[in-house]
Amino acid sequence: MYKKALLAVIIVALLVAGALAYQRYHLESENQQVELILDLEQWQKLGLEEEKLSQTLTEYRELGVSSLAVKEESVEDLVERGKISLFSSLDINLLTQLSRSEEEVLSQLDTAKAQSYLLYEQPAAKERVLNNIATHLGEQRIVAVNEELQLIALDSSKGELLDLKLGFSAAELNLATELGFKIVPRLSNENNINPQIIEGKFASLDELAKEATSQLIFNGSEALGYPDQLKLTEELMGEYQLNLGMIESFITSQAGVKSLANSEKLATLRVHSADQEEFDKLTNFQLVARYLRAVRERGARSLYLRPVLESKEGLSALEASQNLIVDLVSSLEKNGYSIGVAQPGERYSSSRLSLLLINLGILAAFFYLIDYLEVGSFPGQPNQVIKVILFLLLSLSAALMIFGVGAVNLNRQLIALLAALVFPVLAVVAVLLADIFNPERQNKELGWRALIKLYLQVNFITLGGGILIAGALSDWRYFLHIRQFRGVKLALFAPLVIFLGYYLHYSFWLNNEQWSLPLIKERIKAYLNRCLRFKDLLLLIFIVFAVILYTVRSGNQPLIPVLDFEVAFRHWLEALLLIRPRFKAFLIGHPLLILAIYLLYQRKGQSGAYLLLGALVGQITIINTFSHLHTPFWVSGLRAVNGIVLGAVLGLVLIKVEKLAQRYFSYEQERSKEI
């Protein structure tokens, strides 16, 4: 009755989590519009004449490209375009530029404090530079201004002045609006940031209509206003009706962006980008596949594009850039996405009641797993009344966190972590562990259908845990990756340790008469004193390598890089299956699970038990897949299912290999006996 009640609670929680997953899928499937954003500054580096650049951008606009990213101009930009000249006080070129003697020049200026000199031709350039120097650096930095010589003496280093931001170029803003593009302003933070500077940066957008802009993507490693003026940035973004474009964190980490994205007042879009070096080196096929993967598998709805600046694949830089745009648009549309201005998804969070029911289901699974400790002559299992009381106390604690003290996010993290630790172990323990120590079951003939049934039972239990985790973390902040599940690394290893503990527990209490303390000491001593064989050394090296690989190849930025042949294999799997399963699941964990089940019923229980430890990797990977909430739910589900199916096929191949190996060794043994 007790276990049936726990099972009923788990089923109710699964129904609630399933309903949340359906709502999430519905919202995700409605938001299928993708925005293509061109980096205007980089496109200008193609060296096209103004008319040719306008013609090229017009062609892109007709293809569906909707936005141009415009960065603030700097003094360095004006220098490069020949609008002004900048020299240090020691620069000998100053005299040749002025065509006067040093004494004549310096006599007209109070240059005792001057570190740099700026020459201008247009009064507008002078006023623009002087206004921004006064705002950003202070009026005291302006030593002298000579209208006749068109020269400004400044108490600032040349490097400091080159970095000085001057606001947006009116010409670039006009180009974007005339061609029908939305503008994506890119604002930079500064060391001496203050409210006046921030307001001035936004004021440079005043002449634009509100509907002329799409979203704001910060330039550099910090959000404008970080660390102390983010509140003002948030208010001004709301006033100017700017959405926040948040570049994926594994590409670049911008301090302060997640604080803004967490605001209830701002709508946020996930942006995918690539470095200029990648555009120049990767093939167009690789770039298109990368951007499509970001849209389909990570919910990116804004794609930030740079041109190809070097000729490749037999094409000029311009031709390669044009082909990239055409291929990307075609690929997106072929996969059911429309091209246009991206719209932020609806901010959706599960109700507190739903979260509580999911808490109860995960706690029930935890107590269900604890119940499997009752085996053999084990005396430590508490009676059912105590377990019910403990369950109610933990449930009350969860309710207090959710409804009482308001620690909703902490509860989401803790209960998701508990599910990640419990369900992979529960799946294997509930279905298979007892059979390791049951000779009668091991003697039973196991057909293919029965084998697959056991295999699916294990995986379905873990899939249930994954759905519960997705339900527990069902909040828009996780969908946008503003928050993320913090227990990923622990969830990679802890289930392995817990399962090993269960295996040792069963080994002892089912055979405790064979495990006296003197005998244990004797076995340990004998094991430590035995000779190290070459195959033992090879096994140890293999285990160490496997653990290192398992650790460093997790996450978006693995320490061991992906090899070229692996990239090609990934692309092939995506083309074949749409969503590529995890290698650790279908190449390691799931095939080992199939083989372990087979060996358990072939009087090779201990061999099967050892393999179950490796098989757990597949179950852990399923949980890990559903822990990435920024991945659309249907993608996580299809990834897990593809892994289960492919893993089963490879597992059946492993069984065939094991049978052939057994026949070969049996044949060799017979031959040795005859000899």
C-alpha positions as CSV (number, residue, x, y, z in Angstrom):
1,M,0.0,0.0,0.0
2,Y,2.8,2.4,0.9
3,K,4.7,1.9,-2.4
4,K,1.4,2.1,-4.4
5,A,0.7,5.5,-2.7
6,L,4.2,6.7,-3.6
7,L,3.7,5.5,-7.2
8,A,0.4,7.4,-7.4
9,V,2.0,10.6,-6.2
10,I,4.7,10.2,-8.9
11,I,2.1,9.7,-11.6
12,V,0.2,12.8,-10.5
13,A,3.5,14.8,-10.6
14,L,4.3,13.4,-14.1
15,L,0.8,14.5,-15.4
16,V,1.4,18.0,-14.0
17,A,4.9,18.2,-15.5
18,G,3.6,16.8,-18.8
19,A,1.0,19.5,-18.9
20,L,3.7,22.1,-18.3
21,A,5.8,20.6,-21.1
22,Y,2.8,20.8,-23.5
23,Q,2.3,24.5,-22.7
24,R,6.0,25.2,-23.2
25,Y,6.0,23.3,-26.5
26,H,2.9,25.3,-27.6
27,L,4.6,28.6,-26.8
28,E,7.9,27.6,-28.4
29,S,6.2,26.5,-31.6
30,E,4.4,29.8,-32.0
31,N,7.6,31.8,-32.0
32,Q,9.2,30.8,-35.3
33,Q,10.4,34.2,-36.7
34,V,14.1,34.7,-37.0
35,E,15.9,38.0,-37.3
36,L,19.0,38.4,-39.4
37,I,21.3,41.2,-38.2
38,L,24.2,42.4,-40.3
39,D,27.2,44.1,-38.7
40,L,27.5,47.3,-40.8
41,E,31.0,48.1,-39.6
42,Q,32.3,44.7,-40.8
43,W,30.4,44.9,-44.1
44,Q,32.1,48.2,-44.8
45,K,35.4,46.4,-44.5
46,L,34.7,44.7,-47.8
47,G,35.9,47.9,-49.3
48,L,32.8,48.5,-51.5
49,E,32.0,51.9,-52.9
50,E,29.1,53.6,-51.3
51,E,26.7,52.9,-54.2
52,K,27.8,49.2,-54.4
53,L,27.4,48.8,-50.7
54,S,23.9,50.3,-50.8
55,Q,23.0,47.9,-53.8
56,T,24.4,44.9,-51.9
57,L,22.5,45.7,-48.7
58,T,19.3,46.3,-50.8
59,E,19.6,42.8,-52.2
60,Y,20.0,41.4,-48.7
61,R,16.9,43.3,-47.6
62,E,14.9,41.7,-50.4
63,L,16.1,38.3,-49.2
64,G,14.6,39.0,-45.8
65,V,17.5,40.5,-43.8
66,S,15.7,42.9,-41.6
67,S,18.3,44.7,-39.4
68,L,21.7,46.5,-39.4
69,A,23.8,46.6,-36.3
70,V,25.4,50.1,-35.9
71,K,28.2,50.8,-33.4
72,E,29.1,54.1,-31.9
73,E,31.8,56.0,-33.8
74,S,35.0,56.7,-32.1
75,V,37.8,59.2,-32.6
76,E,39.8,56.4,-34.1
77,D,37.0,55.9,-36.7
78,L,37.2,59.6,-37.7
79,V,41.0,59.3,-38.0
80,E,40.7,56.3,-40.2
81,R,38.2,58.0,-42.5
82,G,40.4,61.1,-42.7
83,K,38.0,63.5,-41.0
84,I,40.4,64.4,-38.3
85,S,44.1,63.9,-37.5
86,L,45.5,63.0,-34.0
87,F,49.1,63.4,-32.9
88,S,50.9,63.0,-29.6
89,S,53.0,65.8,-28.3
90,L,56.2,64.0,-29.4
91,D,54.9,63.2,-32.8
92,I,57.3,64.8,-35.4
93,N,54.6,64.5,-38.0
94,L,52.8,67.4,-36.4
95,L,55.2,69.9,-37.8
96,T,54.9,68.6,-41.4
97,Q,51.1,68.5,-41.1
98,L,51.0,72.2,-40.0
99,S,53.7,73.3,-42.4
100,R,55.0,75.8,-39.8
101,S,57.9,76.0,-37.5
102,E,57.6,74.6,-34.0
103,E,58.1,78.0,-32.3
104,E,55.4,79.6,-34.4
105,V,52.9,77.0,-33.6
106,L,53.6,76.7,-29.9
107,S,53.6,80.4,-29.4
108,Q,49.9,80.5,-30.3
109,L,48.9,77.8,-27.9
110,D,49.1,77.4,-24.1
111,T,50.5,73.8,-24.4
112,A,52.2,73.3,-21.1
113,K,49.6,70.5,-20.2
114,A,49.0,69.2,-23.8
115,Q,49.7,65.5,-24.4
116,S,47.9,65.3,-27.7
117,Y,46.9,67.5,-30.7
118,L,43.8,67.1,-32.9
119,L,43.5,68.6,-36.3
120,Y,40.1,69.0,-37.9
121,E,38.7,70.3,-41.2
122,Q,34.9,70.6,-40.6
123,P,33.6,72.7,-37.7
124,A,30.9,70.0,-37.1
125,A,33.7,67.5,-36.4
126,K,35.3,69.9,-33.9
127,E,32.1,70.5,-32.0
128,R,31.3,66.8,-31.9
129,V,34.7,65.9,-30.5
130,L,34.8,68.8,-28.0
131,N,31.3,68.0,-26.7
132,N,32.1,64.4,-26.1
133,I,35.5,65.2,-24.5
134,A,33.7,67.5,-22.1
135,T,31.1,64.9,-21.3
136,H,33.3,61.8,-21.0
137,L,36.7,63.2,-19.8
138,G,35.8,66.7,-18.4
139,E,36.3,70.2,-19.8
140,Q,39.6,70.5,-18.0
141,R,41.1,68.2,-20.5
142,I,40.7,70.8,-23.3
143,V,43.9,72.8,-23.0
144,A,43.4,75.2,-26.0
145,V,41.5,75.6,-29.2
146,N,42.9,77.5,-32.2
147,E,40.3,78.3,-34.9
148,E,42.9,79.6,-37.3
149,L,45.1,76.5,-37.2
150,Q,42.0,74.2,-36.8
151,L,43.8,72.6,-33.9
152,I,42.9,71.4,-30.4
153,A,45.4,70.8,-27.7
154,L,44.3,68.2,-25.2
155,D,45.5,67.0,-21.8
156,S,44.8,63.3,-22.7
157,S,46.9,60.6,-24.1
158,K,46.6,59.6,-27.7
159,G,45.4,56.1,-26.7
160,E,42.7,57.5,-24.4
161,L,41.4,59.8,-27.2
162,L,41.3,57.1,-29.9
163,D,38.9,55.0,-27.7
164,L,36.6,58.0,-27.0
165,K,33.1,57.2,-28.2
166,L,31.3,60.0,-30.2
167,G,27.8,58.6,-30.6
168,F,26.3,57.1,-33.7
169,S,27.1,58.3,-37.2
170,A,24.2,60.2,-38.8
171,A,25.3,58.9,-42.2
172,E,25.1,55.2,-41.0
173,L,21.7,55.7,-39.4
174,N,20.4,57.4,-42.5
175,L,21.7,54.6,-44.7
176,A,19.9,52.0,-42.6
177,T,16.6,53.8,-42.5
178,E,16.6,54.7,-46.2
179,L,17.2,51.1,-47.2
180,G,14.3,49.9,-44.9
181,F,16.4,48.2,-42.2
182,K,15.7,48.1,-38.5
183,I,18.6,49.5,-36.5
184,V,20.3,47.5,-33.8
185,P,22.3,50.0,-31.8
186,R,25.4,48.6,-30.1
187,L,26.3,50.7,-27.0
188,S,29.6,50.4,-25.2
189,N,30.3,50.7,-21.5
190,E,33.1,53.0,-20.2
191,N,35.4,53.1,-17.2
192,N,34.2,56.4,-16.0
193,I,30.5,55.8,-16.8
194,N,28.1,58.2,-15.2
195,P,24.4,59.1,-15.7
196,Q,25.3,62.0,-18.1
197,I,27.2,59.7,-20.4
198,I,24.5,57.1,-20.4
199,E,21.8,59.6,-21.2
200,G,23.9,61.1,-23.9
201,K,24.4,57.7,-25.6
202,F,20.6,57.1,-25.7
203,A,20.0,60.8,-26.8
204,S,22.0,60.0,-30.0
205,L,18.9,57.9,-31.0
206,D,16.5,60.8,-30.5
207,E,16.1,61.5,-34.2
208,L,15.0,58.0,-34.9
209,A,11.4,56.9,-34.6
210,K,10.8,54.3,-31.9
211,E,9.7,51.7,-34.6
212,A,13.0,52.2,-36.4
213,T,15.0,50.2,-33.9
214,S,14.8,46.5,-33.2
215,Q,16.8,45.6,-30.2
216,L,19.9,46.8,-28.3
217,I,23.0,44.6,-28.2
218,F,25.8,45.8,-26.0
219,N,29.3,46.1,-27.5
220,G,32.3,44.7,-25.5
221,S,32.4,42.7,-22.4
222,E,30.1,44.8,-20.2
223,A,26.5,46.1,-20.4
224,L,26.2,49.9,-20.5
225,G,26.1,51.1,-16.9
226,Y,27.8,48.1,-15.3
227,P,28.2,47.9,-12.4
228,D,26.5,50.8,-10.7
229,Q,24.2,52.4,-13.3
230,L,22.3,49.4,-14.7
231,K,19.1,50.7,-13.3
232,L,19.3,53.9,-15.4
233,T,20.1,51.8,-18.5
234,E,17.0,49.6,-17.8
235,E,14.8,52.7,-17.5
236,L,16.1,54.3,-20.7
237,M,15.8,51.0,-22.6
238,G,12.1,51.0,-21.5
239,E,11.7,54.6,-22.5
240,Y,13.2,54.0,-26.0
241,Q,11.2,50.8,-26.3
242,L,14.3,48.7,-26.9
243,N,14.4,44.9,-26.5
244,L,17.5,43.4,-25.0
245,G,19.6,41.2,-27.3
246,M,21.5,38.8,-25.1
247,I,24.5,37.1,-26.9
248,E,24.8,33.4,-25.9
249,S,27.1,33.3,-22.9
250,F,29.4,30.5,-24.3
251,I,30.2,32.9,-27.1
252,T,30.9,36.0,-25.1
253,S,30.1,36.9,-21.4
254,Q,28.9,40.4,-21.0
255,A,28.9,41.5,-17.3
256,G,25.5,42.9,-16.2
257,V,23.5,41.6,-19.2
258,K,21.8,38.9,-17.1
259,S,20.8,41.4,-14.5
260,L,19.0,43.5,-17.2
261,A,17.5,40.3,-18.7
262,N,16.1,39.4,-15.3
263,S,14.1,42.6,-15.3
264,E,10.3,42.4,-15.6
265,K,10.3,45.6,-17.6
266,L,12.5,44.4,-20.5
267,A,11.9,41.8,-23.2
268,T,14.9,39.7,-24.0
269,L,16.0,37.9,-27.2
270,R,18.7,35.2,-27.4
271,V,21.4,36.2,-30.0
272,H,23.8,33.8,-31.7
273,S,27.0,35.2,-33.3
274,A,30.4,34.0,-34.5
275,D,33.8,35.7,-34.6
276,Q,35.1,37.2,-37.8
277,E,37.9,34.6,-37.8
278,E,35.2,31.9,-37.9
279,F,33.4,33.5,-40.8
280,D,36.7,33.6,-42.7
281,K,37.8,30.0,-41.9
282,L,34.7,27.9,-41.7
283,T,32.9,26.8,-44.9
284,N,29.5,28.2,-45.6
285,F,28.0,24.8,-45.0
286,Q,29.5,24.8,-41.5
287,L,28.4,28.3,-40.8
288,V,24.8,27.6,-41.9
289,A,24.7,24.4,-39.9
290,R,25.9,26.3,-36.8
291,Y,23.4,29.1,-37.1
292,L,20.5,26.7,-37.8
293,R,21.5,24.6,-34.8
294,A,21.4,27.7,-32.6
295,V,17.9,28.5,-33.8
296,R,16.5,25.0,-33.6
297,E,18.3,23.6,-30.5
298,R,18.9,26.7,-28.3
299,G,16.0,29.0,-29.1
300,A,18.1,31.8,-30.6
301,R,15.8,34.1,-32.6
302,S,18.4,36.8,-33.6
303,L,21.3,35.8,-35.8
304,Y,24.2,38.3,-35.9
305,L,26.1,38.0,-39.2
306,R,29.5,39.3,-40.3
307,P,30.7,39.1,-43.9
308,V,33.4,36.8,-45.2
309,L,36.5,39.1,-45.6
310,E,38.7,36.6,-47.3
311,S,38.2,34.7,-50.6
312,K,37.5,31.0,-50.1
313,E,36.0,28.0,-51.9
314,G,37.0,29.6,-55.2
315,L,34.8,32.7,-54.5
316,S,35.6,36.3,-53.8
317,A,34.9,37.6,-50.3
318,L,31.7,39.4,-51.5
319,E,30.5,36.3,-53.4
320,A,31.1,34.1,-50.4
321,S,29.2,36.6,-48.2
322,Q,26.3,36.7,-50.6
323,N,26.1,32.9,-50.8
324,L,26.2,32.6,-47.1
325,I,23.1,34.9,-46.7
326,V,21.2,33.1,-49.5
327,D,22.1,29.6,-48.1
328,L,21.1,30.6,-44.5
329,V,17.8,32.1,-45.5
330,S,17.0,29.0,-47.6
331,S,17.9,26.6,-44.8
332,L,15.9,28.5,-42.2
333,E,12.8,28.6,-44.5
334,K,13.2,24.9,-45.4
335,N,13.1,24.1,-41.7
336,G,9.9,26.0,-41.1
337,Y,11.2,29.4,-39.9
338,S,10.2,32.7,-41.3
339,I,12.6,35.6,-41.7
340,G,11.7,39.0,-40.1
341,V,12.0,41.0,-37.0
342,A,12.3,38.7,-34.0
343,Q,9.6,38.8,-31.3
344,P,10.3,38.0,-27.6
345,G,8.7,34.9,-26.4
346,E,5.9,35.0,-23.8
347,R,7.2,35.1,-20.2
348,Y,5.9,31.8,-18.8
349,S,6.4,30.3,-15.4
350,S,4.7,27.3,-13.7
351,S,2.4,28.1,-10.9
352,R,3.5,27.5,-7.3
353,L,0.9,24.8,-6.9
354,S,2.3,22.9,-9.9
355,L,5.8,23.3,-8.5
356,L,4.6,21.8,-5.2
357,L,3.0,18.8,-6.9
358,I,6.2,18.2,-8.8
359,N,8.1,18.4,-5.5
360,L,5.9,15.8,-4.0
361,G,6.5,13.5,-7.0
362,I,10.2,13.8,-6.8
363,L,10.2,13.2,-3.0
364,A,8.0,10.2,-3.6
365,A,10.6,8.8,-6.1
366,F,13.3,9.4,-3.5
367,F,11.4,7.4,-0.8
368,Y,10.7,4.7,-3.4
369,L,14.4,4.4,-4.0
370,I,15.1,4.3,-0.3
371,D,12.7,1.4,0.0
372,Y,15.0,-0.7,-2.1
373,L,17.5,-0.7,0.7
374,E,15.3,-3.3,2.4
375,V,17.0,-6.5,1.3
376,G,18.2,-9.7,2.9
377,S,18.9,-9.4,6.6
378,F,19.4,-5.6,6.6
379,P,18.2,-4.3,9.9
380,G,18.3,-0.5,9.4
381,Q,15.2,0.1,7.3
382,P,12.7,2.3,9.2
383,N,9.1,1.2,9.4
384,Q,6.5,2.6,7.1
385,V,5.0,5.0,9.7
386,I,8.4,6.7,10.2
387,K,8.9,7.0,6.4
388,V,5.4,8.5,5.9
389,I,6.2,11.1,8.7
390,L,9.5,11.9,7.0
391,F,7.8,12.3,3.7
392,L,5.2,14.6,5.1
393,L,7.9,16.7,6.9
394,L,9.9,17.1,3.7
395,S,6.7,18.0,1.8
396,L,5.8,20.6,4.4
397,S,9.3,22.1,4.1
398,A,8.9,22.3,0.3
399,A,5.5,24.0,0.8
400,L,7.1,26.5,3.2
401,M,9.8,27.3,0.7
402,I,7.3,27.9,-2.1
403,F,4.4,29.6,-0.3
404,G,6.0,30.8,2.9
405,V,9.5,32.3,2.7
406,G,9.3,32.8,-1.1
407,A,12.4,30.8,-1.9
408,V,10.9,29.5,-5.2
409,N,14.1,29.5,-7.2
410,L,16.1,27.8,-4.5
411,N,13.4,25.2,-4.3
412,R,13.5,24.7,-8.1
413,Q,17.2,24.1,-7.9
414,L,17.2,21.7,-5.0
415,I,14.3,19.6,-6.1
416,A,15.7,19.4,-9.7
417,L,19.0,18.3,-8.2
418,L,17.3,15.6,-6.1
419,A,15.5,14.3,-9.3
420,A,18.8,14.3,-11.2
421,L,20.4,12.1,-8.5
422,V,17.5,9.8,-7.8
423,F,16.0,8.8,-11.2
424,P,19.0,7.4,-13.0
425,V,19.8,5.2,-10.0
426,L,16.1,4.3,-9.4
427,A,15.7,3.2,-13.0
428,V,18.5,0.7,-12.8
429,V,17.9,-0.4,-9.2
430,A,14.2,-0.9,-9.6
431,V,14.4,-2.9,-12.8
432,L,17.7,-4.8,-12.7
433,L,19.7,-4.7,-9.4
434,A,17.9,-7.6,-7.7
435,D,18.5,-9.8,-10.8
436,I,22.3,-9.6,-10.3
437,F,21.9,-11.6,-7.1
438,N,19.1,-13.9,-8.2
439,P,20.5,-17.1,-9.7
440,E,17.0,-18.3,-10.6
441,R,16.4,-15.2,-12.8
442,Q,19.8,-15.6,-14.3
443,N,19.0,-19.1,-15.4
444,K,15.9,-18.0,-17.3
445,E,16.1,-17.8,-21.0
446,L,15.7,-14.2,-22.1
447,G,14.2,-13.5,-25.5
448,W,14.8,-10.4,-27.6
449,R,11.4,-8.9,-26.7
450,A,11.9,-9.4,-23.0
451,L,15.4,-7.8,-23.3
452,I,14.1,-4.8,-25.1
453,K,11.2,-4.5,-22.6
454,L,13.6,-4.3,-19.7
455,Y,15.8,-1.8,-21.6
456,L,12.8,0.4,-22.3
457,Q,11.6,0.2,-18.7
458,V,14.9,1.6,-17.4
459,N,14.9,4.4,-20.0
460,F,11.2,5.3,-19.4
461,I,11.8,5.7,-15.7
462,T,14.7,8.1,-16.4
463,L,12.7,9.9,-19.0
464,G,10.1,10.5,-16.3
465,G,12.7,12.0,-14.2
466,G,13.8,14.3,-17.0
467,I,10.2,15.5,-17.5
468,L,9.9,16.2,-13.8
469,I,13.2,18.3,-13.9
470,A,11.9,20.2,-16.9
471,G,8.7,20.9,-14.9
472,A,10.5,21.9,-11.8
473,L,12.6,24.4,-13.7
474,S,9.7,25.7,-15.8
475,D,10.4,29.4,-15.7
476,W,11.1,31.9,-18.4
477,R,14.5,32.8,-16.9
478,Y,15.7,29.2,-17.4
479,F,14.3,29.2,-21.0
480,L,16.4,32.3,-21.8
481,H,19.4,30.9,-19.9
482,I,19.4,33.8,-17.5
483,R,19.4,31.2,-14.8
484,Q,20.6,27.6,-15.2
485,F,20.5,24.4,-13.4
486,R,23.5,24.5,-11.0
487,G,23.8,20.8,-10.2
488,V,25.0,19.6,-13.6
489,K,28.5,18.5,-12.5
490,L,27.3,16.8,-9.4
491,A,24.6,15.0,-11.3
492,L,27.3,13.6,-13.7
493,F,29.1,11.7,-10.9
494,A,26.9,11.3,-7.8
495,P,24.5,8.7,-9.4
496,L,27.5,6.5,-10.2
497,V,28.6,6.6,-6.5
498,I,25.0,6.0,-5.3
499,F,24.5,3.0,-7.5
500,L,27.9,1.6,-6.4
501,G,26.7,2.0,-2.8
502,Y,23.5,0.1,-3.6
503,Y,25.5,-2.7,-5.3
504,L,27.8,-3.0,-2.3
505,H,24.8,-2.9,0.1
506,Y,23.1,-5.8,-1.8
507,S,26.4,-7.7,-2.0
508,F,26.8,-7.5,1.8
509,W,23.3,-8.1,3.1
510,L,22.5,-10.9,0.7
511,N,25.8,-12.7,1.6
512,N,26.6,-11.2,5.0
513,E,27.7,-14.5,6.4
514,Q,30.6,-14.3,3.9
515,W,31.6,-10.8,5.0
516,S,33.0,-11.0,8.5
517,L,35.5,-8.3,9.4
518,P,38.5,-10.7,9.4
519,L,37.5,-11.9,6.0
520,I,37.2,-8.4,4.7
521,K,40.6,-7.5,6.0
522,E,42.1,-10.7,4.5
523,R,40.5,-10.0,1.1
524,I,41.8,-6.4,1.0
525,K,45.3,-7.6,2.0
526,A,45.3,-10.3,-0.7
527,Y,44.1,-7.8,-3.3
528,L,46.7,-5.2,-2.4
529,N,49.5,-7.8,-2.4
530,R,48.7,-9.5,-5.7
531,C,50.9,-9.0,-8.7
532,L,50.0,-6.2,-11.1
533,R,49.3,-7.8,-14.4
534,F,49.6,-6.0,-17.7
535,K,45.9,-6.2,-18.4
536,D,45.2,-4.7,-15.0
537,L,47.4,-1.7,-16.0
538,L,45.6,-1.4,-19.3
539,L,42.3,-1.5,-17.5
540,L,43.4,1.2,-15.0
541,I,44.6,3.5,-17.8
542,F,41.3,3.0,-19.7
543,I,39.3,3.8,-16.6
544,V,41.3,7.0,-15.9
545,F,41.0,8.1,-19.5
546,A,37.3,7.4,-19.5
547,V,36.7,9.5,-16.4
548,I,38.8,12.4,-17.7
549,L,37.0,12.2,-21.1
550,Y,33.6,12.0,-19.3
551,T,34.5,15.1,-17.3
552,V,36.2,17.4,-19.8
553,R,33.9,16.7,-22.7
554,S,30.8,18.0,-20.9
555,G,29.4,21.5,-21.5
556,N,29.5,23.9,-24.4
557,Q,33.2,24.6,-24.1
558,P,35.0,21.2,-23.5
559,L,38.6,21.2,-22.6
560,I,39.3,18.6,-25.3
561,P,38.3,20.1,-28.6
562,V,36.0,18.3,-31.1
563,L,38.0,16.6,-33.8
564,D,37.3,17.2,-37.5
565,F,36.0,13.6,-38.1
566,E,33.7,14.0,-35.1
567,V,32.3,17.3,-36.5
568,A,31.6,15.5,-39.9
569,F,29.9,12.6,-38.0
570,R,27.7,15.1,-36.1
571,H,26.6,16.8,-39.3
572,W,25.8,13.4,-40.8
573,L,23.7,12.4,-37.8
574,E,21.8,15.8,-37.9
575,A,21.1,15.3,-41.6
576,L,19.8,11.7,-40.9
577,L,17.9,12.2,-37.6
578,L,17.3,16.0,-37.5
579,I,18.4,16.1,-33.9
580,R,21.7,14.5,-33.0
581,P,21.7,12.2,-29.9
582,R,24.5,12.6,-27.3
583,F,27.5,10.4,-28.0
584,K,27.8,9.4,-24.4
585,A,24.3,8.0,-24.6
586,F,24.0,6.1,-27.8
587,L,27.7,5.1,-28.2
588,I,28.4,4.2,-24.6
589,G,25.6,4.1,-22.0
590,H,22.7,2.6,-23.9
591,P,24.7,-0.2,-25.8
592,L,26.3,-1.2,-22.4
593,L,22.8,-1.3,-20.9
594,I,21.6,-3.7,-23.5
595,L,24.7,-5.9,-23.1
596,A,24.5,-5.8,-19.3
597,I,20.8,-7.0,-19.4
598,Y,21.8,-9.8,-21.7
599,L,24.7,-10.9,-19.5
600,L,22.6,-10.8,-16.3
601,Y,20.5,-13.5,-17.7
602,Q,23.3,-15.6,-19.1
603,R,24.8,-16.7,-15.7
604,K,27.2,-13.8,-15.9
605,G,25.6,-11.5,-13.3
606,Q,28.9,-10.0,-12.0
607,S,30.0,-9.0,-15.6
608,G,26.6,-7.5,-16.1
609,A,26.9,-5.6,-12.8
610,Y,30.2,-4.0,-13.8
611,L,28.7,-2.9,-17.1
612,L,25.7,-1.4,-15.4
613,L,28.0,1.3,-14.0
614,G,28.9,2.3,-17.5
615,A,25.3,1.9,-18.6
616,L,24.3,4.6,-16.0
617,V,26.1,7.1,-18.2
618,G,23.3,6.8,-20.7
619,Q,20.7,7.5,-18.0
620,I,22.6,10.4,-16.6
621,T,22.9,11.9,-20.1
622,I,19.1,11.7,-20.5
623,I,18.7,13.7,-17.3
624,N,21.4,16.1,-18.5
625,T,19.6,16.6,-21.8
626,F,16.4,17.7,-20.0
627,S,18.3,20.0,-17.7
628,H,19.1,22.4,-20.5
629,L,16.0,24.5,-20.4
630,H,17.0,26.9,-23.1
631,T,16.7,24.0,-25.5
632,P,13.2,23.6,-26.8
633,F,11.4,20.7,-25.1
634,W,10.7,18.8,-28.3
635,V,14.4,18.9,-29.2
636,S,15.3,17.4,-25.8
637,G,12.7,14.7,-26.2
638,L,13.7,13.8,-29.7
639,R,17.4,13.8,-28.7
640,A,16.7,11.4,-25.9
641,V,14.5,9.1,-28.0
642,N,17.1,9.0,-30.9
643,G,19.7,8.1,-28.4
644,I,17.6,5.3,-27.0
645,V,16.8,3.8,-30.4
646,L,20.4,4.0,-31.8
647,G,21.8,2.7,-28.5
648,A,19.5,-0.3,-28.7
649,V,20.7,-1.1,-32.2
650,L,24.4,-0.8,-31.2
651,G,23.7,-2.8,-28.0
652,L,22.3,-5.7,-30.1
653,V,25.4,-5.6,-32.2
654,L,27.5,-5.8,-29.0
655,I,25.6,-8.9,-28.0
656,K,26.4,-10.5,-31.4
657,V,30.1,-9.6,-30.9
658,E,30.0,-11.1,-27.4
659,K,28.5,-14.3,-28.7
660,L,31.1,-14.5,-31.5
661,A,33.9,-13.9,-28.9
662,Q,32.5,-16.6,-26.7
663,R,32.5,-19.1,-29.5
664,Y,36.0,-18.2,-30.5
665,F,37.4,-18.6,-26.9
666,S,35.4,-21.9,-26.5
667,Y,36.9,-23.2,-29.7
668,E,40.4,-22.2,-28.6
669,Q,39.9,-23.9,-25.3
670,E,38.8,-27.1,-27.0
671,R,41.8,-27.0,-29.3
672,S,44.2,-26.5,-26.3
673,K,42.6,-29.5,-24.6
674,E,43.1,-31.7,-27.7
675,I,46.7,-30.7,-28.0
